[in-house]
Amino acid sequence: MTEPVIRFSAAVYKVQTLASDNGVRVTLDLPESAIPQMAMLAECKREGIPLLFEAKKDETWTKLDDATEKRAEKRTSRVGRVRA
């Protein structure tokens, strides 16, 4: 039997280092169609289940949904910003 997998397409929204412990936080933008996957991730957070992530370029991804794309156009790069 194979391990369960939570599969979704996403775009990196923000990458930041944490001042408290020098850890790294990555925030992702998921399309509106990924609500079930978001719920599964929330359940893993609630249960304290650690996950192994592997990312690869999604060749089928053509465009974010309109709302996500508009948010992406408005923001500036936040890579390397330290959380206060």
LUMKEMAR-898144 format. One record per atom (N, C-alpha, C, O, CB): residue number from 1; residue in three letters; atom name; x negated, y, z negated. Coordinates in pm, 1 decimal. Each point is the difference from the previous one (the first is absolute). Glycine has a CB too. Example, Ala and Ser with C-alpha at 12.3 -4.5 7.8 and 13.67 -1.06 7.14 Angstrom:
   num   residu   atome         px         py         pz
     1      ala       N    -1319.0     -569.0     -780.0
     1      ala      CA       89.0      119.0        0.0
     1      ala       C      -90.0      120.0        0.0
     1      ala       O     -103.6       -1.9      -66.5
     1      ala      CB      292.8     -115.4      -58.1
     2      ser       N     -154.2      222.3      196.6
     2      ser      CA      -82.0      119.0       -6.0
     2      ser       C       77.0      109.0      -73.0
     2      ser       O      -50.9      110.8      -16.9
     2      ser      CB      -67.5     -173.6      231.4
***
This chain:
   num   residu   atome         px         py         pz
     1      met       N      -83.8     -118.4        0.0
     1      met      CA       83.8      118.4        0.0
     1      met       C      -88.3      124.7        0.0
     1      met       O      -98.5        5.9      -73.6
     1      met      CB      282.1     -130.7      -48.2
     2      thr       N     -149.3      223.8      203.2
     2      thr      CA      -80.5      120.9        9.3
     2      thr       C       41.8      100.8     -106.4
     2      thr       O      112.1       -2.7      -50.8
     2      thr      CB     -141.8      -36.2      296.6
     3      glu       N      -62.8      126.6     -277.2
     3      glu      CA       27.5      107.0      -96.3
     3      glu       C       97.0      100.5       62.1
     3      glu       O       -4.5       23.5      120.8
     3      glu      CB     -224.4      -53.1     -226.8
     4      pro       N      317.1       89.5       24.3
     4      pro      CA       89.1      103.6       53.6
     4      pro       C      -81.3      123.0       42.2
     4      pro       O     -101.9       33.2      -60.7
     4      pro      CB      290.7     -116.6      -86.9
     5      val       N     -141.5      149.1      252.0
     5      val      CA      -69.9      117.3       54.2
     5      val       C       97.8      115.3       10.9
     5      val       O      113.4      -17.8       44.2
     5      val      CB     -274.8     -128.6       83.6
     6      ile       N      117.3      265.2     -168.4
     6      ile      CA       76.5      123.4       22.2
     6      ile       C      -67.2       67.7      119.6
     6      ile       O     -113.0       47.3      -11.7
     6      ile      CB      182.7      -19.5     -238.3
     7      arg       N       -2.2      -22.6      363.7
     7      arg      CA      -60.4       51.8      122.5
     7      arg       C       74.4      125.4       45.8
     7      arg       O      122.9        1.5        6.9
     7      arg      CB     -196.0     -234.5       58.7
     8      phe       N       -2.8      337.8      -34.4
     8      phe      CA       60.4      123.9       48.6
     8      phe       C     -105.1       83.5       70.2
     8      phe       O     -119.7      -17.0      -23.2
     8      phe      CB      288.9       13.1     -162.7
     9      ser       N     -124.9       93.3      270.9
     9      ser      CA      -87.7       98.5       62.5
     9      ser       C        0.6      124.2      -86.7
     9      ser       O      101.3       33.3      -61.5
     9      ser      CB      -57.1     -124.7      294.3
    10      ala       N     -156.7      159.5     -237.5
    10      ala      CA      -10.6      120.9      -81.6
    10      ala       C     -111.1       88.4       54.6
    10      ala       O      -87.7      -45.1       73.7
    10      ala      CB      172.4      -78.6     -277.1
    11      ala       N      -78.6      249.2      165.8
    11      ala      CA     -105.9       95.2       31.6
    11      ala       C      -57.0       50.2     -132.1
    11      ala       O       74.4       20.0      -96.0
    11      ala      CB       35.9       48.8      316.8
    12      val       N     -241.3      -48.3     -226.3
    12      val      CA      -61.9       52.3     -121.8
    12      val       C       39.4      146.6      -14.2
    12      val       O      -25.3       81.3       88.9
    12      val      CB     -170.3     -244.3      -71.3
    13      tyr       N      257.6      195.0     -130.1
    13      tyr      CA       43.1      137.8      -28.6
    13      tyr       C     -109.8       75.0      -74.2
    13      tyr       O      -31.2      114.6       32.5
    13      tyr      CB      271.9     -188.9      -41.4
    14      lys       N     -299.6        7.6      -92.4
    14      lys      CA      -97.4       69.4      -83.3
    14      lys       C      -94.4     -102.1      -62.6
    14      lys       O       40.5     -110.8      -35.5
    14      lys      CB      124.6      297.4      -11.4
    15      val       N     -292.2     -147.1       33.9
    15      val      CA      -99.5      -77.9      -72.2
    15      val       C      -64.4       94.9      -99.2
    15      val       O      -44.5      108.8       36.7
    15      val      CB        2.2     -268.9      159.5
    16      gln       N       37.6      118.5     -322.5
    16      gln      CA      -55.8       89.5     -100.6
    16      gln       C      -74.8      -79.5     -106.9
    16      gln       O       28.4     -117.2      -24.7
    16      gln      CB      157.6      281.5       67.4
    17      thr       N     -283.1      -96.0     -105.6
    17      thr      CA      -67.5      -58.9     -114.6
    17      thr       C       67.1       53.2     -125.2
    17      thr       O       51.4      111.9       -1.8
    17      thr      CB     -271.6     -133.1      127.5
    18      leu       N      219.3      -59.9     -230.1
    18      leu      CA       63.7       37.9     -125.8
    18      leu       C     -106.3       46.2      -98.4
    18      leu       O      -99.7      -68.8      -21.9
    18      leu      CB      287.5      -95.2       61.3
    19      ala       N     -166.0      280.5      -98.4
    19      ala      CA      -95.7       56.8      -93.9
    19      ala       C       -8.6      -83.6     -127.2
    19      ala       O     -106.3       -7.7      -61.6
    19      ala      CB      152.9      235.0      154.9
    20      ser       N       63.7     -289.8     -133.5
    20      ser      CA        4.1      -72.1     -127.0
    20      ser       C      -94.1     -119.8       -3.8
    20      ser       O      -67.1      -21.3     -101.0
    20      ser      CB      301.4       95.1       77.1
    21      asp       N     -241.1     -152.9      131.3
    21      asp      CA      -82.4     -120.9       -2.7
    21      asp       C      -80.0      -20.9      128.4
    21      asp       O      -54.5     -108.0       22.5
    21      asp      CB      221.7        8.6     -175.5
    22      asn       N     -174.2      201.5      236.1
    22      asn      CA      -69.1       -7.3      128.9
    22      asn       C       56.9     -108.7       91.1
    22      asn       O      -67.9      -44.9       92.4
    22      asn      CB     -136.8      129.0     -205.7
    23      gly       N      326.7     -126.0       88.5
    23      gly      CA       67.2      -94.8       88.1
    23      gly       C       42.2       69.8      128.1
    23      gly       O      -22.6      119.8       17.3
    23      gly      CB      102.4     -252.7     -215.1
    24      val       N      -19.2       57.8      286.1
    24      val      CA       45.8       52.9      128.5
    24      val       C      148.4      -28.0       13.0
    24      val       O       45.4     -109.7      -32.7
    24      val      CB     -273.0       75.2      138.8
    25      arg       N      303.6      131.6      -58.9
    25      arg      CA      142.6      -18.0       25.4
    25      arg       C       25.0       25.3      147.8
    25      arg       O      -46.1       99.6       55.8
    25      arg      CB      108.0      -29.7     -292.8
    26      val       N       11.1     -160.6      299.4
    26      val      CA       37.4       12.6      140.8
    26      val       C      151.9        7.0        6.7
    26      val       O       68.7      -85.8      -55.5
    26      val      CB     -276.2      -41.1      134.9
    27      thr       N      259.9      228.0      -12.3
    27      thr      CA      143.8       15.9       17.6
    27      thr       C       33.4      -25.7      146.0
    27      thr       O      -67.2       50.3       90.0
    27      thr      CB       81.3      117.3     -280.3
    28      leu       N       91.0     -247.0      212.9
    28      leu      CA       39.6      -36.4      135.9
    28      leu       C      135.5       58.3       36.7
    28      leu       O       86.4       15.3      -86.3
    28      leu      CB     -218.7     -224.5       64.7
    29      asp       N      151.3      241.4      146.8
    29      asp      CA      130.3       36.1       55.8
    29      asp       C       54.4     -122.9       70.3
    29      asp       O      -64.4      -54.1       89.9
    29      asp      CB       -0.3      299.6      -61.7
    30      leu       N      182.8     -289.8      -68.5
    30      leu      CA       67.4     -111.8       65.1
    30      leu       C      118.9       53.0       76.5
    30      leu       O       57.3      101.3      -40.0
    30      leu      CB     -132.2     -261.6     -139.2
    31      pro       N      114.2       96.2      287.3
    31      pro      CA      119.6       43.3       72.7
    31      pro       C      125.6      -31.2      -81.5
    31      pro       O       -3.3      -82.1      -91.6
    31      pro      CB     -115.0       44.6      311.9
    32      glu       N      227.0      102.6     -186.7
    32      glu      CA      126.3      -21.8      -71.4
    32      glu       C       46.0     -145.2        8.5
    32      glu       O       77.2      -44.7      -84.8
    32      glu      CB      -14.7      281.4      132.2
    33      ser       N     -107.4     -309.3       50.8
    33      ser      CA       38.9     -140.2       14.9
    33      ser       C      -69.1      -91.6     -101.1
    33      ser       O       32.8     -118.4       -7.4
    33      ser      CB        5.1      162.9      248.8
    34      ala       N     -132.1        7.7     -318.8
    34      ala      CA      -76.9      -81.6      -94.4
    34      ala       C       53.8        6.4     -143.0
    34      ala       O      -75.5      -21.6      -94.9
    34      ala      CB     -122.7       59.1      238.8
    35      ile       N      325.9       -8.5     -160.7
    35      ile      CA       60.0        6.6     -134.3
    35      ile       C      -12.3     -133.9      -73.3
    35      ile       O      -34.9        0.6     -118.1
    35      ile      CB      195.5      174.2      201.1
    36      pro       N     -133.8     -289.6      -19.4
    36      pro      CA      -15.9     -127.3      -72.6
    36      pro       C     -143.9      -23.6      -47.9
    36      pro       O      -21.2      -50.8     -110.1
    36      pro      CB      208.3      -41.5      247.3
    37      gln       N     -284.4      128.8      -55.5
    37      gln      CA     -139.2      -15.7      -39.0
    37      gln       C      -34.6       93.4     -115.4
    37      gln       O      -74.7      -37.3      -90.4
    37      gln      CB       17.1      -29.8      324.9
    38      met       N      112.4      189.2     -231.2
    38      met      CA      -22.0       93.4     -109.9
    38      met       C       54.3      -59.1     -129.6
    38      met       O      -63.7       10.9     -104.8
    38      met      CB       75.8      184.5      264.1
    39      ala       N      104.7     -257.4     -152.8
    39      ala      CA       59.7      -61.5     -118.7
    39      ala       C      -87.4     -114.9      -50.9
    39      ala       O      -15.6      -16.8     -121.0
    39      ala      CB      245.5       80.6      203.3
    40      met       N     -286.5     -142.3        8.3
    40      met      CA      -88.4     -109.4      -41.0
    40      met       C     -125.9       53.1      -67.3
    40      met       O      -45.7      -56.8      -99.2
    40      met      CB      133.9      -82.5      287.2
    41      leu       N     -144.8      247.5     -135.3
    41      leu      CA     -117.0       60.8      -62.2
    41      leu       C       34.1       56.3     -137.1
    41      leu       O      -78.9      -11.5      -93.8
    41      leu      CB      -11.9       65.3      320.2
    42      ala       N      208.7        7.2     -238.1
    42      ala      CA       43.8       53.7     -129.7
    42      ala       C       15.0     -112.2     -102.2
    42      ala       O      -34.2       17.5     -116.9
    42      ala      CB      152.8      171.1      234.1
    43      glu       N      -68.4     -302.2      -74.1
    43      glu      CA       15.1     -114.6      -90.3
    43      glu       C     -136.9      -52.0      -44.2
    43      glu       O      -17.2      -37.7     -115.9
    43      glu      CB      234.6      -23.1      228.6
    44      cys       N     -313.9       58.6      -22.0
    44      cys      CA     -135.8      -40.0      -37.4
    44      cys       C      -57.8       97.1     -103.0
    44      cys       O      -66.5      -42.1      -94.7
    44      cys      CB       33.3      -61.3      322.4
    45      lys       N       57.9      230.8     -209.8
    45      lys      CA      -46.1      101.6      -96.5
    45      lys       C       64.5      -24.4     -135.3
    45      lys       O      -67.9        0.6     -102.7
    45      lys      CB       36.1      167.3      288.1
    46      arg       N      162.4     -189.4     -185.9
    46      arg      CA       74.4      -21.3     -124.5
    46      arg       C      -47.9     -123.8      -74.0
    46      arg       O       -9.9        0.0     -122.7
    46      arg      CB      206.5      111.7      225.7
    47      glu       N     -226.4     -217.5      -27.8
    47      glu      CA      -42.8     -126.5      -59.7
    47      glu       C     -151.3       -6.3      -25.2
    47      glu       O      -49.4      -95.5      -59.9
    47      glu      CB      241.8      -13.1      174.8
    48      gly       N     -265.1      211.0      -68.9
    48      gly      CA     -145.1        0.2      -17.9
    48      gly       C      -70.9     -104.3       85.2
    48      gly       O     -103.5      -53.3      -39.9
    48      gly      CB      141.1      134.7     -189.7
    49      ile       N       17.9     -110.4      346.3
    49      ile      CA      -58.0     -101.2       89.0
    49      ile       C     -109.3       64.7       85.8
    49      ile       O       28.8       91.5       77.1
    49      ile      CB      190.8     -221.1      -72.3
    50      pro       N     -343.5       83.7      -17.2
    50      pro      CA     -106.7       55.4       85.1
    50      pro       C       15.4      -52.9      142.9
    50      pro       O       43.8     -113.3       20.4
    50      pro      CB     -200.5      129.6     -220.1
    51      leu       N      121.2       65.0      296.7
    51      leu      CA       14.4      -36.6      140.5
    51      leu       C     -134.7       10.3       69.9
    51      leu       O      -85.8       78.5      -40.5
    51      leu      CB      324.8        1.0       40.5
    52      leu       N     -257.1     -157.5      103.1
    52      leu      CA     -117.4        7.1       85.4
    52      leu       C       44.1       66.0      130.4
    52      leu       O       92.0      -48.2       66.0
    52      leu      CB     -199.1     -160.5     -171.4
    53      phe       N       41.7      318.9      142.6
    53      phe      CA       37.9       72.0      121.7
    53      phe       C     -101.3      -22.4      110.2
    53      phe       O     -120.7       -5.0      -23.9
    53      phe      CB      236.3      176.6     -114.2
    54      glu       N      -64.8     -184.8      258.0
    54      glu      CA      -81.8       -7.7      120.3
    54      glu       C       66.4       89.5      102.4
    54      glu       O      118.8      -15.6       28.1
    54      glu      CB     -200.1     -222.1      -77.9
    55      ala       N        6.6      331.2      105.9
    55      ala      CA       58.6       92.8       96.7
    55      ala       C      -63.9      -18.9      135.8
    55      ala       O     -120.3      -23.7       10.7
    55      ala      CB      167.8      187.9     -193.1
    56      lys       N       33.2     -153.8      285.4
    56      lys      CA      -50.6       -2.9      136.5
    56      lys       C       85.5       93.7       83.8
    56      lys       O      113.6       31.5      -35.3
    56      lys      CB     -198.3     -270.2        9.9
    57      lys       N       28.3      282.2      136.4
    57      lys      CA       72.1       89.7       89.7
    57      lys       C      122.3      -71.8       54.0
    57      lys       O       -7.9     -114.3       45.1
    57      lys      CB     -205.2      234.6       16.7
    58      asp       N      326.1      -51.6      -67.2
    58      asp      CA      124.6      -56.6       51.0
    58      asp       C       16.6       43.9      145.1
    58      asp       O       37.1      114.0       27.9
    58      asp      CB       69.1     -113.4     -259.9
    59      glu       N     -133.9      -91.9      322.5
    59      glu      CA        7.4       30.7      143.8
    59      glu       C      143.3       23.6       46.9
    59      glu       O       20.9       59.7      105.5
    59      glu      CB     -226.1     -196.7      -71.5
    60      thr       N      304.4       90.9     -110.9
    60      thr      CA      139.7       18.4       39.8
    60      thr       C       56.6      133.1      -48.2
    60      thr       O      106.1       42.1       46.1
    60      thr      CB      -78.0     -288.9      -51.5
    61      trp       N      -97.4      313.5      -86.6
    61      trp      CA       46.7      125.0      -58.0
    61      trp       C      -10.0      108.7      105.2
    61      trp       O     -107.2       24.3       55.5
    61      trp      CB       35.8      -95.6     -287.3
    62      thr       N      183.1      136.6      258.9
    62      thr      CA       -4.8      107.0       98.9
    62      thr       C       20.2      136.1      -62.9
    62      thr       O      -65.3       96.9       39.0
    62      thr      CB      149.2     -255.7      130.4
    63      lys       N        6.0      167.4     -266.7
    63      lys      CA       29.7      127.9      -61.2
    63      lys       C       62.8      -21.5     -136.4
    63      lys       O       74.2      -95.9      -20.9
    63      lys      CB      -44.8      200.5      246.7
    64      leu       N      -59.8      -14.7     -318.3
    64      leu      CA       70.4       -1.8     -127.6
    64      leu       C      143.7       44.8       23.6
    64      leu       O       29.7       62.9      101.6
    64      leu      CB     -244.2      -16.5     -230.5
    65      asp       N      302.7      -78.2       36.2
    65      asp      CA      135.1       52.9       13.9
    65      asp       C       -7.9      152.4       -4.3
    65      asp       O      -98.3       54.3      -50.4
    65      asp      CB      201.0     -261.8      -57.5
    66      asp       N       -2.7      277.1      158.8
    66      asp      CA       -4.2      145.6       14.5
    66      asp       C      -30.5       73.7     -130.2
    66      asp       O      -81.4       92.4       -0.1
    66      asp      CB      242.7     -117.6      184.9
    67      ala       N      -98.2      -13.4     -295.0
    67      ala      CA      -20.5       70.2     -127.1
    67      ala       C     -144.3      -15.5      -47.4
    67      ala       O      -60.9       97.1      -44.8
    67      ala      CB      302.6     -134.5      -15.3
    68      thr       N     -296.2      -81.3       69.2
    68      thr      CA     -137.6      -24.2      -42.5
    68      thr       C      -97.2       75.4       89.5
    68      thr       O      -98.3       56.5      -47.9
    68      thr      CB      163.7     -282.2      -39.9
    69      glu       N      -38.0      226.5      216.5
    69      glu      CA      -88.1       70.3       93.3
    69      glu       C       -1.3      150.1      -28.5
    69      glu       O     -105.9       62.5        5.5
    69      glu      CB      151.0     -238.4      167.8
    70      lys       N       70.4      234.5     -203.4
    70      lys      CA        6.0      143.0      -30.2
    70      lys       C      -76.8       33.6     -126.9
    70      lys       O      -66.5      103.4       -6.4
    70      lys      CB      288.1      -91.9      119.7
    71      arg       N     -213.2      -98.7     -216.2
    71      arg      CA      -75.6       22.0     -123.5
    71      arg       C     -149.3       -7.0       29.1
    71      arg       O      -77.7       79.4      -53.1
    71      arg      CB      266.1     -176.4      -84.2
    72      ala       N     -228.8        2.3      221.6
    72      ala      CA     -141.4      -16.9       32.6
    72      ala       C      -54.5      123.0       71.5
    72      ala       O     -115.1       37.7      -22.2
    72      ala      CB      149.3     -285.2       37.3
    73      glu       N       44.9      309.9       69.1
    73      glu      CA      -44.1      118.6       73.6
    73      glu       C      -17.6      119.9      -93.0
    73      glu       O      -82.9       86.7       27.7
    73      glu      CB      200.7     -172.6      175.9
    74      lys       N      -42.3       93.0     -312.8
    74      lys      CA       -2.9      116.1      -89.1
    74      lys       C     -115.2       -1.5      -99.9
    74      lys       O      -43.2      105.6      -46.1
    74      lys      CB      287.3      -95.5       71.5
    75      arg       N     -294.2     -128.8      -59.1
    75      arg      CA      -99.0       -5.7     -107.2
    75      arg       C     -141.3       17.2       52.8
    75      arg       O      -27.0      -14.9      119.2
    75      arg      CB      179.5     -133.6     -246.9
    76      thr       N     -241.3      180.1       35.2
    76      thr      CA     -141.8        9.9       33.1
    76      thr       C      -70.8     -122.2      -54.5
    76      thr       O       56.4      -73.9      -80.7
    76      thr      CB      -48.4      326.6       78.5
    77      ser       N     -127.7     -273.9       44.2
    77      ser      CA      -77.5     -115.4      -46.9
    77      ser       C      -29.8       14.8     -148.1
    77      ser       O      -39.0      107.2      -46.2
    77      ser      CB      -62.8     -136.8      274.4
    78      arg       N      120.5      -79.2     -302.5
    78      arg      CA      -25.8        2.1     -143.2
    78      arg       C     -107.8     -100.7      -37.5
    78      arg       O      -15.3      -33.0     -117.6
    78      arg      CB      251.0      104.9       77.5
    79      val       N     -309.0     -119.9      136.3
    79      val      CA     -102.1     -100.5      -26.6
    79      val       C     -105.0       59.0      -91.8
    79      val       O      -49.4      110.1       24.4
    79      val      CB       90.3     -219.7      198.4
    80      gly       N      -75.4       37.5     -327.9
    80      gly      CA     -107.1       40.6      -89.0
    80      gly       C       40.9       95.8     -109.6
    80      gly       O      -84.2       36.4      -82.2
    80      gly      CB      -63.4      -71.4      270.0
    81      arg       N      270.8       77.1     -193.2
    81      arg      CA       42.7       90.1     -106.7
    81      arg       C        9.3      -76.5     -131.1
    81      arg       O       44.9     -114.5       -3.2
    81      arg      CB       81.5      256.7      168.4
    82      val       N     -168.1      -79.4     -270.3
    82      val      CA        2.9      -62.5     -131.7
    82      val       C      125.3       42.9      -73.6
    82      val       O       35.1      118.0       -2.3
    82      val      CB     -286.2     -124.7       -5.5
    83      arg       N      317.8      -90.0      -52.0
    83      arg      CA      121.3       28.4      -76.1
    83      arg       C      -37.5       62.6     -133.0
    83      arg       O      -86.2      -51.1      -71.4
    83      arg      CB      207.1     -139.9      182.7
    84      ala       N      -57.1      299.9     -143.7
    84      ala      CA      -30.9       70.3     -125.5
    84      ala       C       76.2      -56.6     -117.0
    84      ala       O      -14.7       48.1     -112.3
    84      ala      CB      -30.9      155.8      242.4
***
